[in-house]
Amino acid sequence: MADRNHQPQKPITNRRDKFSSDSNQSKSHNPKPSNPISNCRNDTVSAHQDFPALMGSCPFMCPVEERIRRERLRDLSVLERLHGNPAKTSPTLAVKKFCRTISTREMQASDLRPIPVLESTLNYLLNLMHSEDHPFEVVHDFIFDRTRSIRQDLSMQNAVGDRVIHMYERMVKFHIVSRHHLQRSCGTPNAVSLYHLNAEQLMKSLTTLLNLYEANRADSHSTFLQSEAEFYSHYLLLHLDSKNQGEPLSLWLRRIPSPIMKSREMRFARRILRYYRMGNYKRFIHTTENEASFLQYCIIEPYINEVRILALSCISYGGYKMQAYPLVQLSKILMMEESEVENFCTDCALETSSDGATGKGLMSTKQLVVNKFSSGPHKKDNLSNLLHQLIPLVVKMGEAFVVDSYPRSRRYVC
């Protein structure tokens, strides 16, 4: 099991650097936290805070100069090509690419898209998610890059307000859904790379969104948006098994306003976090099945099989009965079909048996040892030595699967 004691990355709340996330604009002699809209070196904008924010005037999804240049260089995505021609596109197909380094000294208003154009561009991009003409990885890679460009344009203009918040919410949802799809296709090296890059941008977009919520409350005198609790719960669930170093999660939770903490979404996320870290596999699985929304399930899904493996190890190595554990009962605990449970046990190198009275069942470690030592020419001698070999084996294997991950004082199963 992975180490669950690492703490989450602290959301950036510096008001001066509040709105330039897709860029690193801090001065070298004043090492303040990076701006929340990106907090990323890869989203660098080589500019200083002294320059005034630009107001975009580009009416197209891609500036004309960039479109002409990319046609000349044949730098067009397969989704931007007009009739499949790699050197030809149109204003209705071309979308501004993300640029890793931009200088505001050279940036013109005609290079930036205003908020209405950015909204229509985002609508166009997210509609491509339903396209079946290309593999999901190709569509995701295109939307992934172009949404970074949208965030970059927003940061260059220091854009704030409800419309900007709504755009960030939609981009965060895109990354969460993509996480769900890429997790299921991680068999290819390209999908694995896309999965990790998507997770990185998901956390950056969500951190910026939480800071925008905070700024909006400060400007509107503690007015909460209806969607705030949902995205705060996403941030918490993303830190179920976090390896990020930063502020302790308990301190982060103390700063969340009381109405959000008492919301249904946050109460669900806190219960899931508690069940996961305490090893309460039964409540973790059943609470997820009964209460999780689609987006919450997309975040939790990678941990479900991990918790199921924990459940099998606890039942197999910690069982006290000498009979096989019925797969029918196990399927109810794991929320799986009985046939799927049998295959899952086989994948985990655990043995199942078939009993005419109780049906198929999971054989415990004790039962396997009994079967081994109760057969052969020296059956009586084997049974007499059973306890001396059984107890150290169960203790050793039980500690390897349970004790190392969950302290005895906090470990329980409902």
N, C-alpha and C positions, 0 to 999 in steps of 0.2 A: 504493500500500500504506500502511496506517496505521503510525504511529510505534510501534515495538515497544520503545522504551527507557523508557517510563513505568513506574513501579514500583507494586506493589500496596499496598492499604491495610493498615496494621498491625493485627492482631487486638489487642483491648484485654485486658490481663492484670492490671489493678489489682484486687487481692484485695478491697479495701474496696468497690469498685463492681462486684463480680463479677456480681451477679444482679438487675439491673433494666434490661433492654435496651429494653423498649417505653416507656421513660420517661427523661426528662432530669431527674435529681434532684440534680444537683450544685449547691452553693451558689455564689452569685455571687462571694463573697470567697475561695473556695477552688477555683480552676479545674482540677480533676482530670479525668482522662478519664471519659467517660460510661460508664454501665453496659453490659456486653456483651450483655445480652439484647435491647437494641434499638439503642443508639448512634444515635438518630434524634430529631430535633426534632419530627417529626410524631407520634411516639409519646410525647408529653410527659405526665408525671405530676407535677403541681405539688405536690410533697411534699418533705420533708427526711428525711435518713437518721436523724434523731433519733427519729422515730416508729416504734414497733414494727410488725413485719410482721403483717398480718391473716391469720386462718385462715378460709378460705371455708366457708360453710355452705349455699349455695344448692343445692337438689337437682335443679334443672331446667337445661336448656341455656340458658335465658334467664330472668333474674329476673322475678318476677311483676309488680313495679311497672313495669319497663321494657316488658314485654309489653303491659300495659294501656295505657300511655302511647302506644306505637307503634300500637296498634289505634285509639286515639282520633285520632291524627294521620295515620292511613293511611300510616304509614311502614313498610310491610312489603315485603320482596322478593317477587318472583314465586314463589320457591321456598318461601316461608313462608305463603302464602295458603291458607286452608282453602276448598276447592272453588272456588278462583279469586276469592274475595271479598277485595278489597283492604283491608277493615276488620276482617277476622276471621282469627285464627290459633289455634294450639293449642300446648300444652307440647311436643308431639312434632314440631312444625314450626319454631317460633320459636327462633332462636339469637341470643345476645347480640351486639350490634353493637360494633365498635371505637369507642371514644370518644377523641378526640384529646387532650383535657385532663381530667384527673381529680385531685381533691384528696383526699388520705387523711384530711383532717380531717372530710370529709363522708362518706367511704366506710364502709359497714357490712359486717359479715361476711356478711349475707344477699345482698349484691350480688356477692360473689365465689363462684366455683365451686371446690370442692375438686378435688384431682387425679383421683380416680375419675370424677367428673362430666366433667372436662375430657377425660379419655381417651375416654369414651363419646361426647362431643360431637365429638371429632376423628374417631372411627370413622364417625360419621354423615356428617360433611362429606366425608371422602375417598371414601365410597361413592357420593356424588353425582357424582364424576368420570366414572362410567360411564353417567350419565344421557343418554339420547338425546331427551328430551322438549323440551330447550331447546338453543340454540346454545352452543358451548363457551365463547365469550366471556362469556355470561350466567352460566354455572355457575362459571367461573373467578373472575369478579368477586365473586360471593357467597362462595365459599370463601376467596378472598384476604382479604376484610374480616373474616370470622369467625375465621380462624386468627390474624390480628393480635390479635383480642380474646382468644384463648386465651393467646397470648404475654404479653399485658398482665396477665391474671389471674395467670399464673405469676410475673411479676416483682413484682406487688403482694404476693404471699405469700412472696417470696424462696424459691421452691420449687427444690430440688435433688434429685439422686439418679438412679438408673438409669431410673426411670419417666419422669422429666422429660427425660432425654437421649434416650430412645426416642421421645418425642413430638416433640422437635426434629428428630430424624432423619427422621421421617415428613413433617414440614412442609417440610424442605429438599428431600426427594424430590418433594413436590408442586410446589414452585417450579421444580425442574429439568425435570420433565415438562411443566409449563405453558410453560416457556421453549421447549421443543421444538415444542409445538403452536402457540404464538403466533408463532414464527418463520416457520412455514409459512403463516400467515394475515395477514402484515403488509401486505397490500395495502390494508387499510382503515385510516383514521386512528385509529379506536377501538382496533384491535388493536396499532397501533404504540405508543400511549400505555400500554396494558396491558402490553406487552412490557417497556418501560423501568421501569415501576413494579414489575413482577414481579422484574426483575433487581436492583433496589435492595433489595427485601425478601429476596431470596435471599441476597445477600451479608450482610445484617444477621443473618439467622437462622443462617447458616453460621458467621459469626464468633462468635456466642454459643455455638453448639454446640462449637466448638473450645475455647472458654474453659471450658465445662462439662466437657469431657474433661480439661483440665488440672487443674481443681479436684478432679475425681473421682480422678485419679492421686495428687494431694497427700493426699487424705483416706484413700485405700486403699493407700498405700505402693507406688506405681509399678505398679499393676495396670492392664494395658491391656485395653480392651474390643475385642471381635472386629471391630467395625465402624469403629474409629477410622481405620485406614489408608485405607479407602474414601473417607471424607469429607475427610480431609486431601488426597487426590488431587483431589477435586472443587474444593477451594479453589485448588490450584495450577493446574488447567486453566482455571479462570475468569479467571486472570491471563495467559493466552497473549498477549493484545493489550490489556493493561490501560492505561487512561488515568488511573488513580487515583494520586495522589501519596501518598507515605508511606515506610515502611521498605523498603529494598532487598530484593528477593526472596531474594537470597543470604543475607542476615542472618536472615531468617525461617526459611529452611531449616536454618540452623545450630542453631536452638533446638529442632528437632523431634527427639524421642528416636530413638535408633539403630534399635530394632526396627521403628518405623514407616517410617523411611527405607529400610530393607532389604526392606520388604514388596513384593509383586508390584504392587499398585496404585500405590504411589509411584514405583517404578522405571519403570513404564509412563508415568506423568504426566511424569516428568523427561525421558524420552526424547522424548516428544511436544513438550515445551517447547523442547528443544534443536533438534529437527528444524525446528520452525516458525521459530525465530529465526535459524537458519542458512540457511534457504531450501532445505533438503533435501526437496523435494516428494515424491520417490519413496518414501522411508522414512516420511515423515509419513503419506501416504495408505495405504500397505500396512500399517504398524503399527496404525493406527486400524482398518482393516478386519479385521485378524486378531486383535487383542487387546483392543479396547475393550469394556467392558460397555455395557449399554443406557444407563445414566445418564451414563457418560463420553462415549458417542457423542452424547447429547443436548446436552452442553456443547460438544463439538468441532464439531458439524455446521455452525454458521455460518461456520467458518473453512475448511471443506473446499473450497468453490468458489473461495475466495480463493487457496488453494494451487494449485488446478487452473489458474486463470488465470496464476499465476506459471509453472507448468510449460509452458503453451502459449507464453508470451512467451519463455521461455528457449529452447525448441525452435525457435520461429519466427525469433527474432532472433539466436540464437547458434549455429544449425546451420551445419555446414561443408560439407554435401553439397548438390549442385545438383539433387537429386531430391526429390520430395515425400516427406514422412515418412509412412509407412503408418499409416492410422487403426487397423488391427488392433493394431499395436504400441502406438499411443498409447492405445487403450482399455485395454490391460493396465496401463499406467503410471497412468492416471487412475482405474482401477477402474470403468469405465463401459461400457455397451453401445456397439457401433460406431455405431449410428444416433444415440445420444445424444451421442456425441463429435462427430459431424458437425454436429448442431444447436448444440452448445456452441461449436464453432469459428465458426459463423455468427453467433451472439450476440456473440462477441468481435470481430467484424469481421475475421475471418481467412478466407482463401480455401482451398478444397479443390479437388483435381483428381482425375480418374478415369483410371487407367492400366490397360490391359488385362492387363498382366503382374503388377503388384503390387496392383491394386485402388485404392481411393480413398486419398488421402493429403493431409496438410497441407502447403501450399506455403509454403516459407520466404521470408523477406524477400529474400534473395539471388536466389532463383528468380524472384520477381515482378519484380525489377529487370532480370534478364537477359531475361525475356520482353518487357519494355517496350522495352528498348534494342536488341534483336535483330530488331525488326520495323520496317517502314517503308522509304521510298526511300533512306535513308542508313544502311543496315544496317552497313556497314563502319566508317563514322565513329562510329556509335553504340557499336559494340563496342570501338573503340579508346579511347573515353572512359569505358568502364564502370568500370574500377578506380578512376578518380579520383572517381566519384560514389558507387560502392558502399561503399567503406570508410568515409567519413564518415557515411553514412546508417546503416550497421549499428552503428557505434560510438555514434552519438547515440541511436538507439532502444534499443540494449542498455543504455546507461547509464540511460536514463529508466525502464526496467522492472526492472533488476537492481541496478545499482551503488548507486543512491540508497538502496535498502532493505537491502542486504546488503553489508558491507565485503568487499573483494577477498580479504583474508586469511582470511575465515571462510566464503566462498561455495564450495560444492561440490555436486555432484550424483552420486548413486550409480546 
